[in-house]
Amino acid sequence: MSTNPEAKPVSPPWWKFGYMWLVVGGPAIVVVAGFVTLWLAIRTPDPVVANDYYRRGVEINKTLENPDASLVPALKGRNHAATPAQDKPAQ
């Protein structure tokens, strides 16, 4: 075995260093995630709000203010269950 003091040590290729993948891997994953997000945004656009959204909201409020007669027992039962029973005063 000959030892040459002037010989340069041979280093492995750059892709065999774990720290290199740690430094480059994080930003690479973020770039890929950005492209996936862009693809999803282009593929599935947001729905457009209806032009008569205010009128629809007012109609919903009117419907909620005047419940059907068939719902009245359910509303009374719900209100009765939500409020505790009051004791009758002693005479």
Backbone as JSON, one array per atom type, in Angstrom:
{
  "sequence": "MSTNPEAKPVSPPWWKFGYMWLVVGGPAIVVVAGFVTLWLAIRTPDPVVANDYYRRGVEINKTLENPDASLVPALKGRNHAATPAQDKPAQ",
  "N": [[0.84, -1.15, 0.0], [0.71, 2.02, -1.0], [1.34, 5.24, 0.13], [0.61, 8.34, -0.82], [1.42, 11.54, -0.16], [0.59, 13.77, -1.57], [-1.72, 13.12, -2.9], [-5.1, 13.69, -3.72], [-8.07, 13.4, -1.76], [-10.74, 11.28, -2.73], [-13.99, 12.26, -3.26], [-17.41, 11.35, -2.71], [-20.14, 11.4, -5.19], [-22.33, 14.3, -5.58], [-25.04, 13.73, -5.08], [-25.1, 11.83, -3.14], [-24.92, 12.88, -0.65], [-26.54, 13.41, 2.34], [-27.28, 15.81, 3.61], [-27.47, 17.59, 1.52], [-29.82, 16.81, 0.24], [-31.57, 17.41, 2.25], [-31.43, 20.2, 2.33], [-32.16, 20.96, -0.29], [-34.46, 19.51, -0.75], [-36.71, 20.43, 0.79], [-37.48, 23.09, -0.28], [-38.0, 22.17, -2.89], [-40.21, 20.47, -2.57], [-42.09, 22.35, -1.79], [-42.34, 23.9, -4.11], [-43.42, 22.0, -5.88], [-45.84, 21.51, -4.55], [-46.99, 24.03, -4.87], [-47.44, 24.1, -7.65], [-49.31, 22.03, -7.83], [-51.4, 23.15, -6.37], [-51.99, 25.35, -8.03], [-52.86, 23.96, -10.31], [-55.17, 22.72, -9.28], [-56.67, 25.02, -8.71], [-57.13, 26.1, -11.24], [-58.47, 24.01, -12.48], [-60.84, 23.58, -10.98], [-62.91, 25.98, -10.78], [-64.21, 28.66, -8.71], [-67.68, 28.85, -7.75], [-70.01, 31.16, -9.19], [-71.6, 33.88, -7.62], [-75.09, 34.2, -7.38], [-77.03, 36.57, -9.25], [-79.32, 37.54, -8.07], [-79.03, 37.31, -5.29], [-79.69, 38.7, -2.94], [-82.48, 38.93, -2.96], [-83.16, 36.23, -2.77], [-82.18, 35.67, -0.21], [-83.86, 37.27, 1.37], [-86.29, 36.0, 0.9], [-85.8, 33.53, 2.09], [-85.59, 34.31, 4.76], [-88.22, 35.2, 5.21], [-89.56, 32.78, 5.0], [-88.53, 31.43, 7.19], [-89.54, 32.99, 9.27], [-92.3, 32.57, 9.22], [-93.34, 29.71, 9.97], [-94.52, 26.54, 8.75], [-97.8, 25.19, 9.47], [-97.63, 22.57, 10.18], [-95.26, 22.35, 11.5], [-95.55, 23.53, 13.95], [-96.2, 22.01, 16.38], [-93.74, 20.74, 16.75], [-92.06, 22.92, 17.15], [-93.11, 23.95, 19.53], [-92.58, 21.82, 21.24], [-89.8, 21.8, 21.14], [-89.23, 24.29, 22.27], [-90.31, 23.9, 24.78], [-88.67, 21.9, 25.78], [-86.31, 23.28, 25.89], [-86.64, 25.23, 27.79], [-86.6, 25.32, 31.3], [-88.82, 23.63, 33.6], [-91.11, 25.49, 35.54], [-91.56, 25.82, 38.98], [-94.65, 25.67, 40.75], [-95.95, 28.34, 42.62], [-96.19, 28.25, 46.19], [-99.24, 28.13, 48.04]],
  "CA": [[0.0, 0.0, 0.0], [1.54, 3.21, -1.11], [0.68, 6.47, 0.59], [1.11, 9.52, -1.51], [0.91, 12.69, 0.59], [0.05, 14.78, -2.47], [-2.95, 12.62, -3.54], [-6.32, 14.31, -3.23], [-9.07, 12.39, -1.41], [-11.86, 11.17, -3.67], [-15.26, 12.45, -2.56], [-18.54, 10.74, -3.45], [-20.92, 12.37, -5.97], [-23.12, 15.23, -4.79], [-26.35, 13.21, -4.72], [-24.98, 10.87, -2.05], [-24.85, 13.61, 0.61], [-27.88, 13.56, 2.92], [-27.57, 17.21, 3.91], [-27.85, 18.25, 0.28], [-31.24, 16.51, 0.02], [-32.31, 18.13, 3.28], [-31.47, 21.61, 1.95], [-32.83, 21.12, -1.58], [-35.74, 18.8, -0.74], [-37.81, 21.26, 1.31], [-37.99, 24.02, -1.3], [-38.52, 21.42, -4.05], [-41.56, 20.02, -2.22], [-42.97, 23.54, -1.78], [-42.58, 24.26, -5.51], [-44.36, 21.01, -6.43], [-47.15, 21.77, -3.94], [-47.52, 25.23, -5.5], [-47.99, 23.74, -8.96], [-50.53, 21.24, -7.61], [-52.44, 24.11, -5.98], [-52.36, 26.08, -9.24], [-53.63, 23.05, -11.16], [-56.5, 22.59, -8.68], [-57.4, 26.29, -8.84], [-57.55, 26.26, -12.63], [-59.37, 22.91, -12.83], [-62.12, 23.7, -10.29], [-63.13, 27.4, -10.45], [-65.23, 28.95, -7.7], [-68.98, 29.17, -8.35], [-70.36, 32.57, -9.22], [-72.75, 34.22, -6.8], [-76.25, 34.55, -8.2], [-77.3, 38.0, -9.34], [-80.43, 37.89, -7.19], [-78.75, 36.7, -3.99], [-80.37, 39.43, -1.88], [-83.89, 38.53, -2.99], [-83.23, 34.86, -2.24], [-81.99, 35.73, 1.24], [-85.07, 37.82, 1.97], [-87.31, 34.94, 0.84], [-85.48, 32.53, 3.12], [-85.96, 34.9, 6.06], [-89.69, 35.17, 5.32], [-89.94, 31.38, 5.22], [-88.18, 31.07, 8.56], [-90.39, 33.73, 10.19], [-93.65, 32.01, 9.19], [-93.23, 28.26, 9.73], [-95.75, 25.84, 8.37], [-98.62, 24.76, 10.6], [-97.2, 21.23, 10.57], [-94.08, 22.45, 12.35], [-95.86, 24.18, 15.21], [-95.98, 21.13, 17.54], [-92.31, 20.52, 16.93], [-91.48, 24.14, 17.71], [-93.52, 24.03, 20.93], [-91.82, 20.8, 21.96], [-88.41, 22.25, 21.24], [-89.18, 25.38, 23.24], [-90.59, 23.33, 26.1], [-87.48, 21.17, 26.2], [-85.22, 24.22, 26.1], [-86.88, 26.03, 29.0], [-86.89, 24.43, 32.44], [-90.16, 23.73, 34.18], [-91.13, 26.38, 36.69], [-92.36, 25.3, 40.08], [-95.81, 26.5, 41.08], [-95.76, 28.98, 43.94], [-96.98, 27.68, 47.3], [-100.35, 29.02, 48.39]],
  "C": [[0.9, 1.23, 0.0], [0.74, 4.42, -0.67], [1.35, 7.64, -0.06], [0.58, 10.74, -0.77], [0.3, 13.76, -0.3], [-1.26, 14.35, -3.13], [-4.17, 13.28, -2.89], [-7.32, 13.22, -2.87], [-10.23, 12.43, -2.41], [-13.15, 11.3, -2.87], [-16.38, 11.81, -3.39], [-19.28, 11.81, -4.23], [-21.87, 13.17, -5.07], [-24.45, 14.64, -4.33], [-26.29, 12.19, -3.59], [-24.85, 11.55, -0.69], [-26.27, 13.87, 1.12], [-28.25, 15.0, 3.2], [-27.99, 17.98, 2.65], [-29.34, 18.02, 0.01], [-32.1, 17.22, 1.06], [-32.47, 19.61, 2.89], [-32.28, 21.83, 0.68], [-34.24, 20.53, -1.55], [-36.9, 19.65, -0.27], [-38.34, 22.24, 0.29], [-38.56, 23.3, -2.53], [-39.95, 20.94, -3.78], [-42.54, 21.19, -2.24], [-43.29, 23.96, -3.21], [-43.57, 23.29, -6.14], [-45.74, 21.24, -5.85], [-47.79, 23.03, -4.53], [-48.12, 24.94, -6.87], [-49.25, 22.9, -8.83], [-51.68, 22.16, -7.22], [-52.91, 24.93, -7.18], [-53.22, 25.22, -10.15], [-55.04, 22.88, -10.6], [-57.31, 23.86, -8.84], [-57.9, 26.5, -10.26], [-58.61, 25.22, -12.99], [-60.75, 23.08, -12.22], [-62.34, 25.16, -9.89], [-64.23, 27.55, -9.41], [-66.56, 29.25, -8.39], [-69.27, 30.66, -8.24], [-71.59, 32.79, -8.35], [-73.89, 34.64, -7.72], [-76.49, 36.05, -8.16], [-78.4, 38.43, -8.38], [-80.25, 37.28, -5.8], [-79.5, 37.4, -2.86], [-81.84, 39.02, -1.81], [-84.06, 37.13, -2.42], [-83.07, 34.84, -0.72], [-83.21, 36.27, 1.95], [-86.17, 36.77, 1.96], [-87.05, 33.87, 1.88], [-85.86, 33.05, 4.49], [-87.47, 34.9, 6.26], [-90.17, 33.76, 5.61], [-89.64, 30.97, 6.65], [-89.05, 31.78, 9.58], [-91.78, 33.12, 10.29], [-93.56, 30.5, 8.93], [-94.58, 27.67, 9.37], [-96.5, 25.42, 9.63], [-98.19, 23.37, 11.07], [-95.98, 21.25, 11.48], [-94.36, 23.02, 13.72], [-95.7, 23.23, 16.39], [-94.49, 20.88, 17.79], [-91.65, 21.73, 17.56], [-91.86, 24.28, 19.19], [-92.76, 23.01, 21.76], [-90.37, 21.21, 22.14], [-88.29, 23.35, 22.28], [-89.43, 24.87, 24.64], [-89.36, 22.59, 26.63], [-86.33, 22.13, 26.52], [-85.41, 25.05, 27.36], [-87.2, 25.09, 30.15], [-88.29, 24.65, 32.97], [-90.1, 24.64, 35.4], [-92.05, 25.77, 37.76], [-93.53, 26.26, 40.35], [-95.58, 27.12, 42.47], [-96.69, 28.34, 44.99], [-98.07, 28.67, 47.7], [-100.58, 29.03, 49.87]]
}
